[in-house]
Every structure is written in C-alpha cells, then in structure tokens.
Amino acid sequence: MAKKKAKAKKASAQPASEAEKIGFHKGALTTLAKEREEMMKILTIVEQLMQMHIKALKELGVDLAAEAKKMKSAGKGGKAKLEEHLG
C-alpha cells in the first residue's frame, strides 16, 4: 500500500507535459475571451444608460458642456463628482 502512494506522489510531482501546458493555455484563453465578451456587454449597457441620462438632462435644460467647463475651472478636472456640480 505504501508503494502505491509513493508512485502516486511521483506521478504528481512530474512536470506537466507539453500537451497539458498547451491545453491549459488554450483553456485559459477561451475563458478570458468569454469574460471579455461579457465585459463588453456590460460596457454597452452602461454606455446606453449614460446616454439616456444625458438626453434626459438636456431635455431638462441642463447644459452639460457648461458643467464640464465649471468642473475644469474649479481645478478638479475629471476627478470631481458630477453630483456636486449638478445637485
């Protein structure tokens, strides 16, 4: 019984074969490609929602270009919270 365990340890301690390495990397790329597709879907949804809010603000008479200039002149650039200037 001890000999069987020793053989099992030796087999797992061996480096992966080239085919196993190739399979691992191909699998990783497949998974990452699917993750990228899902991220793009999320980004598309976020962009659509942002456009919807921009349109609504324009319809309500908010000048977003003026708000952007105001934020830039305040020295905060793009890091300022939009809520501080719109609220």
Biopython code that builds the backbone (N, CA, C, O; Angstrom):
import numpy as np
from Bio.PDB.StructureBuilder import StructureBuilder

atoms = [
    (1, "MET", "N", (0.817, -1.189, 0.000)),
    (1, "MET", "CA", (0.000, 0.000, 0.000)),
    (1, "MET", "C", (0.865, 1.259, 0.000)),
    (1, "MET", "O", (0.549, 2.236, -0.679)),
    (2, "ALA", "N", (1.935, 1.229, 0.750)),
    (2, "ALA", "CA", (2.826, 2.384, 0.794)),
    (2, "ALA", "C", (3.480, 2.608, -0.559)),
    (2, "ALA", "O", (3.766, 3.746, -0.930)),
    (3, "LYS", "N", (3.722, 1.524, -1.303)),
    (3, "LYS", "CA", (4.342, 1.652, -2.616)),
    (3, "LYS", "C", (3.402, 2.363, -3.588)),
    (3, "LYS", "O", (3.850, 3.154, -4.419)),
    (4, "LYS", "N", (2.097, 2.085, -3.486)),
    (4, "LYS", "CA", (1.129, 2.737, -4.361)),
    (4, "LYS", "C", (1.096, 4.242, -4.116)),
    (4, "LYS", "O", (1.027, 5.027, -5.062)),
    (5, "LYS", "N", (1.147, 4.647, -2.840)),
    (5, "LYS", "CA", (1.136, 6.073, -2.504)),
    (5, "LYS", "C", (2.402, 6.745, -3.012)),
    (5, "LYS", "O", (2.358, 7.878, -3.491)),
    (6, "ALA", "N", (3.512, 6.060, -2.909)),
    (6, "ALA", "CA", (4.779, 6.613, -3.367)),
    (6, "ALA", "C", (4.747, 6.825, -4.879)),
    (6, "ALA", "O", (5.232, 7.842, -5.375)),
    (7, "LYS", "N", (4.173, 5.861, -5.618)),
    (7, "LYS", "CA", (4.058, 6.007, -7.066)),
    (7, "LYS", "C", (3.140, 7.165, -7.423)),
    (7, "LYS", "O", (3.415, 7.903, -8.369)),
    (8, "ALA", "N", (2.060, 7.331, -6.682)),
    (8, "ALA", "CA", (1.119, 8.415, -6.950)),
    (8, "ALA", "C", (1.789, 9.757, -6.720)),
    (8, "ALA", "O", (1.570, 10.697, -7.485)),
    (9, "LYS", "N", (2.602, 9.860, -5.679)),
    (9, "LYS", "CA", (3.309, 11.109, -5.405)),
    (9, "LYS", "C", (4.303, 11.408, -6.505)),
    (9, "LYS", "O", (4.443, 12.561, -6.913)),
    (10, "LYS", "N", (5.001, 10.388, -6.996)),
    (10, "LYS", "CA", (5.972, 10.594, -8.059)),
    (10, "LYS", "C", (5.280, 11.078, -9.332)),
    (10, "LYS", "O", (5.805, 11.944, -10.031)),
    (11, "ALA", "N", (4.126, 10.535, -9.632)),
    (11, "ALA", "CA", (3.405, 10.921, -10.847)),
    (11, "ALA", "C", (2.945, 12.375, -10.762)),
    (11, "ALA", "O", (3.006, 13.098, -11.757)),
    (12, "SER", "N", (2.487, 12.811, -9.592)),
    (12, "SER", "CA", (2.003, 14.180, -9.460)),
    (12, "SER", "C", (3.159, 15.180, -9.375)),
    (12, "SER", "O", (2.974, 16.363, -9.658)),
    (13, "ALA", "N", (4.321, 14.724, -8.997)),
    (13, "ALA", "CA", (5.475, 15.611, -8.886)),
    (13, "ALA", "C", (6.136, 15.867, -10.240)),
    (13, "ALA", "O", (6.945, 16.786, -10.370)),
    (14, "GLN", "N", (5.799, 15.068, -11.241)),
    (14, "GLN", "CA", (6.395, 15.243, -12.557)),
    (14, "GLN", "C", (5.862, 16.512, -13.208)),
    (14, "GLN", "O", (4.696, 16.866, -13.031)),
    (15, "PRO", "N", (6.722, 17.198, -13.964)),
    (15, "PRO", "CA", (6.243, 18.399, -14.657)),
    (15, "PRO", "C", (5.189, 18.046, -15.705)),
    (15, "PRO", "O", (5.176, 16.940, -16.244)),
    (16, "ALA", "N", (4.319, 18.992, -15.978)),
    (16, "ALA", "CA", (3.250, 18.758, -16.951)),
    (16, "ALA", "C", (3.855, 18.578, -18.342)),
    (16, "ALA", "O", (4.861, 19.191, -18.697)),
    (17, "SER", "N", (3.211, 17.728, -19.098)),
    (17, "SER", "CA", (3.689, 17.503, -20.459)),
    (17, "SER", "C", (3.381, 18.729, -21.310)),
    (17, "SER", "O", (2.598, 19.593, -20.916)),
    (18, "GLU", "N", (3.996, 18.789, -22.460)),
    (18, "GLU", "CA", (3.781, 19.925, -23.362)),
    (18, "GLU", "C", (2.319, 20.005, -23.785)),
    (18, "GLU", "O", (1.760, 21.098, -23.883)),
    (19, "ALA", "N", (1.701, 18.862, -24.035)),
    (19, "ALA", "CA", (0.286, 18.838, -24.433)),
    (19, "ALA", "C", (-0.600, 19.386, -23.314)),
    (19, "ALA", "O", (-1.574, 20.088, -23.583)),
    (20, "GLU", "N", (-0.268, 19.069, -22.065)),
    (20, "GLU", "CA", (-1.045, 19.580, -20.937)),
    (20, "GLU", "C", (-0.882, 21.094, -20.813)),
    (20, "GLU", "O", (-1.846, 21.810, -20.540)),
    (21, "LYS", "N", (0.328, 21.567, -21.012)),
    (21, "LYS", "CA", (0.568, 23.008, -20.946)),
    (21, "LYS", "C", (-0.208, 23.734, -22.043)),
    (21, "LYS", "O", (-0.817, 24.777, -21.806)),
    (22, "ILE", "N", (-0.174, 23.160, -23.248)),
    (22, "ILE", "CA", (-0.912, 23.756, -24.366)),
    (22, "ILE", "C", (-2.399, 23.787, -24.064)),
    (22, "ILE", "O", (-3.062, 24.798, -24.294)),
    (23, "GLY", "N", (-2.923, 22.686, -23.551)),
    (23, "GLY", "CA", (-4.338, 22.610, -23.195)),
    (23, "GLY", "C", (-4.714, 23.624, -22.129)),
    (23, "GLY", "O", (-5.768, 24.255, -22.202)),
    (24, "PHE", "N", (-3.846, 23.774, -21.140)),
    (24, "PHE", "CA", (-4.095, 24.742, -20.072)),
    (24, "PHE", "C", (-4.191, 26.160, -20.633)),
    (24, "PHE", "O", (-5.123, 26.895, -20.308)),
    (25, "HIS", "N", (-3.235, 26.540, -21.469)),
    (25, "HIS", "CA", (-3.216, 27.895, -22.019)),
    (25, "HIS", "C", (-4.377, 28.141, -22.979)),
    (25, "HIS", "O", (-4.942, 29.234, -23.001)),
    (26, "LYS", "N", (-4.733, 27.138, -23.768)),
    (26, "LYS", "CA", (-5.888, 27.282, -24.663)),
    (26, "LYS", "C", (-7.168, 27.454, -23.862)),
    (26, "LYS", "O", (-8.013, 28.285, -24.194)),
    (27, "GLY", "N", (-7.303, 26.669, -22.811)),
    (27, "GLY", "CA", (-8.481, 26.779, -21.945)),
    (27, "GLY", "C", (-8.560, 28.144, -21.285)),
    (27, "GLY", "O", (-9.636, 28.732, -21.181)),
    (28, "ALA", "N", (-7.413, 28.646, -20.838)),
    (28, "ALA", "CA", (-7.379, 29.967, -20.207)),
    (28, "ALA", "C", (-7.796, 31.043, -21.205)),
    (28, "ALA", "O", (-8.565, 31.943, -20.869)),
    (29, "LEU", "N", (-7.288, 30.949, -22.429)),
    (29, "LEU", "CA", (-7.656, 31.940, -23.449)),
    (29, "LEU", "C", (-9.142, 31.885, -23.785)),
    (29, "LEU", "O", (-9.774, 32.923, -23.976)),
    (30, "THR", "N", (-9.690, 30.704, -23.858)),
    (30, "THR", "CA", (-11.123, 30.558, -24.132)),
    (30, "THR", "C", (-11.944, 31.213, -23.031)),
    (30, "THR", "O", (-12.894, 31.946, -23.306)),
    (31, "THR", "N", (-11.572, 30.945, -21.786)),
    (31, "THR", "CA", (-12.281, 31.531, -20.649)),
    (31, "THR", "C", (-12.160, 33.046, -20.655)),
    (31, "THR", "O", (-13.151, 33.747, -20.447)),
    (32, "LEU", "N", (-10.966, 33.557, -20.889)),
    (32, "LEU", "CA", (-10.755, 35.001, -20.898)),
    (32, "LEU", "C", (-11.488, 35.678, -22.050)),
    (32, "LEU", "O", (-11.978, 36.796, -21.896)),
    (33, "ALA", "N", (-11.570, 35.020, -23.190)),
    (33, "ALA", "CA", (-12.308, 35.590, -24.321)),
    (33, "ALA", "C", (-13.790, 35.716, -23.977)),
    (33, "ALA", "O", (-14.427, 36.710, -24.325)),
    (34, "LYS", "N", (-14.337, 34.715, -23.299)),
    (34, "LYS", "CA", (-15.743, 34.775, -22.880)),
    (34, "LYS", "C", (-15.945, 35.879, -21.852)),
    (34, "LYS", "O", (-16.949, 36.589, -21.894)),
    (35, "GLU", "N", (-15.004, 36.028, -20.934)),
    (35, "GLU", "CA", (-15.082, 37.092, -19.929)),
    (35, "GLU", "C", (-15.042, 38.461, -20.602)),
    (35, "GLU", "O", (-15.761, 39.375, -20.199)),
    (36, "ARG", "N", (-14.205, 38.603, -21.623)),
    (36, "ARG", "CA", (-14.112, 39.866, -22.345)),
    (36, "ARG", "C", (-15.429, 40.177, -23.047)),
    (36, "ARG", "O", (-15.870, 41.326, -23.051)),
    (37, "GLU", "N", (-16.059, 39.166, -23.638)),
    (37, "GLU", "CA", (-17.362, 39.363, -24.292)),
    (37, "GLU", "C", (-18.400, 39.858, -23.295)),
    (37, "GLU", "O", (-19.176, 40.765, -23.596)),
    (38, "GLU", "N", (-18.413, 39.264, -22.116)),
    (38, "GLU", "CA", (-19.375, 39.674, -21.093)),
    (38, "GLU", "C", (-19.084, 41.096, -20.616)),
    (38, "GLU", "O", (-20.004, 41.876, -20.369)),
    (39, "MET", "N", (-17.807, 41.424, -20.489)),
    (39, "MET", "CA", (-17.438, 42.780, -20.084)),
    (39, "MET", "C", (-17.892, 43.794, -21.125)),
    (39, "MET", "O", (-18.340, 44.884, -20.773)),
    (40, "MET", "N", (-17.782, 43.452, -22.381)),
    (40, "MET", "CA", (-18.229, 44.349, -23.445)),
    (40, "MET", "C", (-19.743, 44.536, -23.397)),
    (40, "MET", "O", (-20.241, 45.631, -23.659)),
    (41, "LYS", "N", (-20.475, 43.477, -23.065)),
    (41, "LYS", "CA", (-21.928, 43.599, -22.929)),
    (41, "LYS", "C", (-22.268, 44.575, -21.809)),
    (41, "LYS", "O", (-23.147, 45.423, -21.963)),
    (42, "ILE", "N", (-21.572, 44.452, -20.686)),
    (42, "ILE", "CA", (-21.807, 45.337, -19.551)),
    (42, "ILE", "C", (-21.474, 46.766, -19.932)),
    (42, "ILE", "O", (-22.233, 47.685, -19.624)),
    (43, "LEU", "N", (-20.351, 46.963, -20.595)),
    (43, "LEU", "CA", (-19.943, 48.301, -21.020)),
    (43, "LEU", "C", (-20.971, 48.917, -21.960)),
    (43, "LEU", "O", (-21.260, 50.110, -21.858)),
    (44, "THR", "N", (-21.523, 48.134, -22.863)),
    (44, "THR", "CA", (-22.549, 48.619, -23.784)),
    (44, "THR", "C", (-23.790, 49.070, -23.022)),
    (44, "THR", "O", (-24.364, 50.114, -23.329)),
    (45, "ILE", "N", (-24.196, 48.297, -22.046)),
    (45, "ILE", "CA", (-25.374, 48.647, -21.236)),
    (45, "ILE", "C", (-25.121, 49.930, -20.465)),
    (45, "ILE", "O", (-25.982, 50.809, -20.422)),
    (46, "VAL", "N", (-23.941, 50.047, -19.853)),
    (46, "VAL", "CA", (-23.602, 51.252, -19.097)),
    (46, "VAL", "C", (-23.607, 52.466, -20.020)),
    (46, "VAL", "O", (-24.129, 53.520, -19.658)),
    (47, "GLU", "N", (-23.034, 52.324, -21.197)),
    (47, "GLU", "CA", (-22.996, 53.438, -22.158)),
    (47, "GLU", "C", (-24.413, 53.852, -22.558)),
    (47, "GLU", "O", (-24.701, 55.046, -22.651)),
    (48, "GLN", "N", (-25.296, 52.887, -22.796)),
    (48, "GLN", "CA", (-26.677, 53.198, -23.152)),
    (48, "GLN", "C", (-27.383, 53.955, -22.018)),
    (48, "GLN", "O", (-28.113, 54.915, -22.263)),
    (49, "LEU", "N", (-27.158, 53.516, -20.793)),
    (49, "LEU", "CA", (-27.769, 54.190, -19.650)),
    (49, "LEU", "C", (-27.243, 55.612, -19.495)),
    (49, "LEU", "O", (-28.004, 56.533, -19.197)),
    (50, "MET", "N", (-25.942, 55.787, -19.697)),
    (50, "MET", "CA", (-25.373, 57.132, -19.617)),
    (50, "MET", "C", (-25.970, 58.041, -20.683)),
    (50, "MET", "O", (-26.301, 59.193, -20.401)),
    (51, "GLN", "N", (-26.109, 57.535, -21.904)),
    (51, "GLN", "CA", (-26.697, 58.330, -22.980)),
    (51, "GLN", "C", (-28.143, 58.703, -22.656)),
    (51, "GLN", "O", (-28.588, 59.809, -22.965)),
    (52, "MET", "N", (-28.865, 57.788, -22.039)),
    (52, "MET", "CA", (-30.243, 58.056, -21.652)),
    (52, "MET", "C", (-30.303, 59.200, -20.643)),
    (52, "MET", "O", (-31.151, 60.085, -20.754)),
    (53, "HIS", "N", (-29.406, 59.182, -19.661)),
    (53, "HIS", "CA", (-29.389, 60.235, -18.646)),
    (53, "HIS", "C", (-28.928, 61.565, -19.235)),
    (53, "HIS", "O", (-29.449, 62.618, -18.867)),
    (54, "ILE", "N", (-27.966, 61.527, -20.136)),
    (54, "ILE", "CA", (-27.518, 62.753, -20.805)),
    (54, "ILE", "C", (-28.670, 63.379, -21.579)),
    (54, "ILE", "O", (-28.883, 64.590, -21.522)),
    (55, "LYS", "N", (-29.402, 62.553, -22.297)),
    (55, "LYS", "CA", (-30.543, 63.044, -23.071)),
    (55, "LYS", "C", (-31.593, 63.658, -22.146)),
    (55, "LYS", "O", (-32.143, 64.719, -22.442)),
    (56, "ALA", "N", (-31.869, 62.988, -21.027)),
    (56, "ALA", "CA", (-32.867, 63.491, -20.080)),
    (56, "ALA", "C", (-32.424, 64.825, -19.486)),
    (56, "ALA", "O", (-33.235, 65.737, -19.325)),
    (57, "LEU", "N", (-31.131, 64.939, -19.159)),
    (57, "LEU", "CA", (-30.639, 66.203, -18.612)),
    (57, "LEU", "C", (-30.738, 67.326, -19.643)),
    (57, "LEU", "O", (-31.096, 68.453, -19.300)),
    (58, "LYS", "N", (-30.426, 67.026, -20.887)),
    (58, "LYS", "CA", (-30.530, 68.036, -21.943)),
    (58, "LYS", "C", (-31.977, 68.485, -22.109)),
    (58, "LYS", "O", (-32.247, 69.671, -22.295)),
    (59, "GLU", "N", (-32.906, 67.531, -22.042)),
    (59, "GLU", "CA", (-34.328, 67.865, -22.152)),
    (59, "GLU", "C", (-34.791, 68.732, -20.988)),
    (59, "GLU", "O", (-35.727, 69.520, -21.119)),
    (60, "LEU", "N", (-34.120, 68.574, -19.843)),
    (60, "LEU", "CA", (-34.466, 69.375, -18.667)),
    (60, "LEU", "C", (-33.735, 70.718, -18.653)),
    (60, "LEU", "O", (-33.882, 71.509, -17.721)),
    (61, "GLY", "N", (-32.948, 70.960, -19.699)),
    (61, "GLY", "CA", (-32.284, 72.253, -19.826)),
    (61, "GLY", "C", (-30.918, 72.356, -19.180)),
    (61, "GLY", "O", (-30.385, 73.457, -19.046)),
    (62, "VAL", "N", (-30.344, 71.246, -18.781)),
    (62, "VAL", "CA", (-29.018, 71.273, -18.174)),
    (62, "VAL", "C", (-27.970, 71.287, -19.284)),
    (62, "VAL", "O", (-27.971, 70.435, -20.172)),
    (63, "ASP", "N", (-27.073, 72.277, -19.213)),
    (63, "ASP", "CA", (-26.001, 72.404, -20.206)),
    (63, "ASP", "C", (-24.786, 71.639, -19.683)),
    (63, "ASP", "O", (-24.036, 72.144, -18.848)),
    (64, "LEU", "N", (-24.603, 70.438, -20.175)),
    (64, "LEU", "CA", (-23.516, 69.594, -19.690)),
    (64, "LEU", "C", (-22.146, 70.134, -20.076)),
    (64, "LEU", "O", (-21.182, 69.933, -19.337)),
    (65, "ALA", "N", (-22.037, 70.810, -21.206)),
    (65, "ALA", "CA", (-20.764, 71.408, -21.616)),
    (65, "ALA", "C", (-20.363, 72.485, -20.612)),
    (65, "ALA", "O", (-19.198, 72.572, -20.223)),
    (66, "ALA", "N", (-21.327, 73.305, -20.193)),
    (66, "ALA", "CA", (-21.047, 74.349, -19.206)),
    (66, "ALA", "C", (-20.655, 73.734, -17.869)),
    (66, "ALA", "O", (-19.756, 74.233, -17.192)),
    (67, "GLU", "N", (-21.321, 72.662, -17.492)),
    (67, "GLU", "CA", (-20.991, 71.970, -16.243)),
    (67, "GLU", "C", (-19.569, 71.406, -16.296)),
    (67, "GLU", "O", (-18.838, 71.454, -15.307)),
    (68, "ALA", "N", (-19.187, 70.878, -17.447)),
    (68, "ALA", "CA", (-17.839, 70.329, -17.604)),
    (68, "ALA", "C", (-16.804, 71.438, -17.493)),
    (68, "ALA", "O", (-15.765, 71.254, -16.859)),
    (69, "LYS", "N", (-17.076, 72.584, -18.103)),
    (69, "LYS", "CA", (-16.160, 73.728, -18.012)),
    (69, "LYS", "C", (-16.042, 74.202, -16.563)),
    (69, "LYS", "O", (-14.955, 74.546, -16.099)),
    (70, "LYS", "N", (-17.169, 74.215, -15.861)),
    (70, "LYS", "CA", (-17.184, 74.637, -14.469)),
    (70, "LYS", "C", (-16.317, 73.703, -13.621)),
    (70, "LYS", "O", (-15.565, 74.152, -12.755)),
    (71, "MET", "N", (-16.431, 72.423, -13.878)),
    (71, "MET", "CA", (-15.637, 71.445, -13.130)),
    (71, "MET", "C", (-14.157, 71.622, -13.436)),
    (71, "MET", "O", (-13.319, 71.542, -12.538)),
    (72, "LYS", "N", (-13.838, 71.862, -14.700)),
    (72, "LYS", "CA", (-12.446, 72.007, -15.109)),
    (72, "LYS", "C", (-11.840, 73.284, -14.515)),
    (72, "LYS", "O", (-10.701, 73.275, -14.049)),
    (73, "SER", "N", (-12.599, 74.366, -14.534)),
    (73, "SER", "CA", (-12.093, 75.628, -13.997)),
    (73, "SER", "C", (-11.943, 75.583, -12.481)),
    (73, "SER", "O", (-11.164, 76.349, -11.914)),
    (74, "ALA", "N", (-12.674, 74.701, -11.825)),
    (74, "ALA", "CA", (-12.563, 74.551, -10.377)),
    (74, "ALA", "C", (-11.278, 73.811, -10.008)),
    (74, "ALA", "O", (-10.950, 73.691, -8.827)),
    (75, "GLY", "N", (-10.550, 73.314, -11.007)),
    (75, "GLY", "CA", (-9.278, 72.648, -10.765)),
    (75, "GLY", "C", (-9.395, 71.183, -10.419)),
    (75, "GLY", "O", (-8.400, 70.552, -10.064)),
    (76, "LYS", "N", (-10.568, 70.638, -10.513)),
    (76, "LYS", "CA", (-10.762, 69.235, -10.160)),
    (76, "LYS", "C", (-10.732, 68.329, -11.373)),
    (76, "LYS", "O", (-10.619, 67.112, -11.229)),
    (77, "GLY", "N", (-10.830, 68.892, -12.557)),
    (77, "GLY", "CA", (-10.792, 68.089, -13.775)),
    (77, "GLY", "C", (-11.833, 67.003, -13.783)),
    (77, "GLY", "O", (-12.954, 67.212, -13.318)),
    (78, "GLY", "N", (-11.486, 65.858, -14.299)),
    (78, "GLY", "CA", (-12.413, 64.737, -14.414)),
    (78, "GLY", "C", (-12.635, 63.986, -13.118)),
    (78, "GLY", "O", (-13.483, 63.096, -13.050)),
    (79, "LYS", "N", (-11.879, 64.339, -12.088)),
    (79, "LYS", "CA", (-11.984, 63.605, -10.833)),
    (79, "LYS", "C", (-13.108, 64.100, -9.939)),
    (79, "LYS", "O", (-13.476, 63.424, -8.978)),
    (80, "ALA", "N", (-13.661, 65.277, -10.242)),
    (80, "ALA", "CA", (-14.747, 65.822, -9.428)),
    (80, "ALA", "C", (-15.992, 64.989, -9.587)),
    (80, "ALA", "O", (-16.253, 64.416, -10.645)),
    (81, "LYS", "N", (-16.750, 64.933, -8.522)),
    (81, "LYS", "CA", (-18.002, 64.187, -8.582)),
    (81, "LYS", "C", (-19.042, 65.025, -9.303)),
    (81, "LYS", "O", (-19.256, 66.191, -8.969)),
    (82, "LEU", "N", (-19.683, 64.428, -10.288)),
    (82, "LEU", "CA", (-20.681, 65.133, -11.078)),
    (82, "LEU", "C", (-21.845, 65.579, -10.189)),
    (82, "LEU", "O", (-22.456, 66.621, -10.430)),
    (83, "GLU", "N", (-22.141, 64.791, -9.174)),
    (83, "GLU", "CA", (-23.272, 65.122, -8.291)),
    (83, "GLU", "C", (-23.055, 66.451, -7.587)),
    (83, "GLU", "O", (-24.016, 67.181, -7.348)),
    (84, "GLU", "N", (-21.808, 66.784, -7.249)),
    (84, "GLU", "CA", (-21.515, 68.035, -6.545)),
    (84, "GLU", "C", (-21.894, 69.230, -7.401)),
    (84, "GLU", "O", (-22.358, 70.241, -6.873)),
    (85, "HIS", "N", (-21.705, 69.138, -8.707)),
    (85, "HIS", "CA", (-21.942, 70.256, -9.597)),
    (85, "HIS", "C", (-23.359, 70.295, -10.164)),
    (85, "HIS", "O", (-23.858, 71.355, -10.539)),
    (86, "LEU", "N", (-23.988, 69.149, -10.222)),
    (86, "LEU", "CA", (-25.343, 69.106, -10.779)),
    (86, "LEU", "C", (-26.399, 69.259, -9.704)),
    (86, "LEU", "O", (-27.502, 69.732, -9.977)),
    (87, "GLY", "N", (-26.072, 68.865, -8.491)),
    (87, "GLY", "CA", (-27.043, 68.855, -7.396)),
    (87, "GLY", "C", (-27.258, 70.187, -6.858)),
    (87, "GLY", "O", (-28.047, 70.357, -5.929)),
]
sb = StructureBuilder()
sb.init_structure("model")
sb.init_model(0)
sb.init_chain("A")
sb.init_seg("    ")
for serial, (resi, resn, name, xyz) in enumerate(atoms, 1):
    if name == "N":
        sb.init_residue(resn, " ", resi, " ")
    sb.init_atom(name, np.array(xyz, "f"), 0.0, 1.0, " ", f" {name:<3s}", serial, name[0])
structure = sb.get_structure()
